[in-house]
Amino acid sequence: MSGGCSRPRRNWWGVLAVVGVAALVGLVIGFAVGPLGGSGVSRVSQPSTSANPSTPSTPTVAGDPVSVEFVTKKLVWVCLVDERGTAVIDGQNLLADQTVGPYAAKSFEVAFGNGAIDLTVNGEPVDGPPIAAPLGYRITPAGVTRLGPSEEPTCIKSP
């Protein structure tokens, strides 16, 4: 007769896998919901004008907000900053096939880690290059302008 019970051995890899999947689901849900509370940026549902980086959109009234939305094609790093310099998307890696926004503000500056993203401004698609290098845009009621590398927002917090 044996003198004791043996305890089943825990599979820690399985536990870590479950925790990892739960964290990933939480991130996806968080990106889908967007920023919450005091960011000063509102989500909108009504587009107003078109925008294209090569030609300015139809001008709007100076106080009208600009609406932006992104749909990712691959993993893309995104930094979206409103006219006050507040990071709306603070240097986040967005997953493939993810829709983020729409967000509205008086203007935005945005930087992408690559061109694997569809950008929509005021309900109209913006043609962007499908490049593997960083790129950025300034988005205003007057239109969309491509930024040079030194002009792009960085979303790097200072100490």
C-alpha positions as CSV (number, residue, x, y, z in Angstrom):
1,M,0.0,0.0,0.0
2,S,1.4,3.4,-0.9
3,G,1.5,5.9,1.9
4,G,0.3,9.1,0.2
5,C,-1.6,10.9,-2.5
6,S,0.3,12.5,-5.3
7,R,-0.8,15.9,-6.5
8,P,-1.4,16.4,-10.2
9,R,1.3,18.6,-11.7
10,R,0.2,22.0,-13.0
11,N,0.8,22.8,-16.7
12,W,2.1,26.4,-16.3
13,W,2.5,26.8,-20.1
14,G,-1.2,26.3,-20.5
15,V,-2.0,28.8,-17.8
16,L,0.3,31.4,-19.4
17,A,-1.3,30.7,-22.8
18,V,-4.8,31.4,-21.4
19,V,-3.6,34.6,-19.7
20,G,-1.9,35.7,-22.9
21,V,-5.0,35.1,-25.0
22,A,-7.1,37.0,-22.4
23,A,-4.7,40.0,-22.6
24,L,-4.8,40.0,-26.4
25,V,-8.7,39.9,-26.4
26,G,-8.6,42.8,-23.9
27,L,-6.3,44.9,-26.2
28,V,-8.5,44.2,-29.2
29,I,-11.6,45.3,-27.3
30,G,-9.8,48.4,-26.0
31,F,-8.8,49.4,-29.5
32,A,-12.3,48.8,-30.8
33,V,-13.8,51.1,-28.1
34,G,-11.2,53.8,-28.5
35,P,-10.2,56.4,-26.0
36,L,-12.4,56.9,-23.0
37,G,-13.0,60.0,-20.9
38,G,-11.3,63.4,-20.8
39,S,-9.3,63.3,-24.1
40,G,-11.3,66.2,-25.5
41,V,-11.7,64.3,-28.8
42,S,-15.2,63.1,-29.7
43,R,-16.2,60.2,-31.8
44,V,-18.4,61.1,-34.7
45,S,-20.8,59.2,-37.1
46,Q,-21.5,61.8,-39.8
47,P,-18.8,62.5,-42.4
48,S,-18.8,66.0,-44.0
49,T,-16.2,66.5,-46.8
50,S,-13.6,64.6,-48.9
51,A,-9.9,64.6,-48.4
52,N,-6.9,63.4,-50.5
53,P,-3.2,64.1,-49.9
54,S,-2.7,65.2,-53.4
55,T,-5.6,67.7,-53.6
56,P,-7.2,69.6,-50.8
57,S,-10.8,68.8,-49.8
58,T,-13.6,71.2,-50.1
59,P,-13.0,73.8,-47.5
60,T,-15.2,73.7,-44.4
61,V,-16.1,76.3,-41.8
62,A,-13.1,77.0,-39.6
63,G,-14.8,75.6,-36.5
64,D,-15.9,72.4,-38.1
65,P,-14.2,69.2,-36.8
66,V,-12.3,66.8,-39.0
67,S,-13.2,63.2,-38.7
68,V,-10.5,60.4,-39.1
69,E,-10.8,56.7,-39.1
70,F,-8.3,53.9,-39.8
71,V,-8.5,50.3,-41.0
72,T,-5.4,48.3,-40.7
73,K,-4.2,45.8,-43.3
74,K,-1.3,44.5,-41.2
75,L,0.3,45.3,-37.9
76,V,0.8,49.1,-37.9
77,W,2.2,51.5,-35.3
78,V,0.0,54.6,-35.0
79,C,0.5,58.0,-33.3
80,L,-2.5,60.3,-33.7
81,V,-2.3,63.8,-32.1
82,D,-5.0,66.5,-32.0
83,E,-4.6,70.2,-32.6
84,R,-3.7,70.8,-28.9
85,G,-0.9,68.3,-29.0
86,T,-2.8,65.6,-27.1
87,A,-2.1,62.1,-28.1
88,V,-5.4,60.5,-29.1
89,I,-3.6,57.2,-30.1
90,D,-0.4,57.2,-28.1
91,G,2.0,55.2,-30.2
92,Q,0.0,52.0,-30.3
93,N,0.5,48.9,-32.4
94,L,-2.8,48.2,-34.1
95,L,-3.5,44.7,-35.2
96,A,-4.3,43.6,-38.8
97,D,-7.9,44.1,-39.9
98,Q,-8.7,46.5,-37.1
99,T,-11.0,49.5,-37.5
100,V,-10.2,52.5,-35.2
101,G,-12.3,55.6,-34.9
102,P,-13.8,57.8,-36.1
103,Y,-12.3,60.5,-34.1
104,A,-13.1,64.2,-34.5
105,A,-11.1,67.3,-33.6
106,K,-10.2,70.7,-35.3
107,S,-7.1,69.1,-36.8
108,F,-4.8,66.1,-36.4
109,E,-1.2,65.0,-37.1
110,V,-0.7,61.3,-37.6
111,A,2.3,59.1,-38.0
112,F,2.1,55.5,-39.2
113,G,4.9,52.9,-38.9
114,N,4.2,51.7,-42.4
115,G,1.6,52.2,-45.2
116,A,-0.4,49.1,-44.4
117,I,-3.4,51.2,-43.4
118,D,-6.5,52.7,-45.0
119,L,-7.1,56.3,-43.9
120,T,-10.5,57.9,-44.1
121,V,-11.0,61.6,-43.6
122,N,-14.5,63.0,-43.3
123,G,-15.9,59.8,-44.8
124,E,-13.7,59.8,-47.9
125,P,-10.7,57.5,-48.5
126,V,-7.2,59.1,-48.6
127,D,-4.8,57.6,-51.1
128,G,-1.6,56.7,-49.3
129,P,1.5,54.8,-50.4
130,P,1.6,51.1,-49.4
131,I,5.2,51.5,-48.2
132,A,7.2,49.6,-45.5
133,A,8.6,52.9,-44.1
134,P,7.1,55.4,-41.6
135,L,4.9,58.2,-43.0
136,G,2.8,61.0,-41.6
137,Y,0.0,63.4,-42.5
138,R,-1.4,66.7,-41.2
139,I,-5.2,66.7,-41.4
140,T,-7.2,69.9,-41.4
141,P,-10.6,71.1,-42.7
142,A,-8.7,72.4,-45.7
143,G,-7.3,68.9,-46.6
144,V,-4.6,66.3,-46.0
145,T,-0.9,67.1,-46.4
146,R,1.9,64.6,-46.3
147,L,4.5,65.4,-43.6
148,G,8.2,65.1,-43.8
149,P,10.0,62.7,-41.4
150,S,11.0,65.6,-39.1
151,E,7.5,67.0,-39.0
152,E,5.7,63.7,-38.0
153,P,4.4,63.4,-34.4
154,T,6.3,60.8,-32.3
155,C,4.1,60.1,-29.3
156,I,7.3,59.8,-27.2
157,K,6.6,61.0,-23.7
158,S,9.2,63.2,-22.1
159,P,10.5,62.4,-18.6
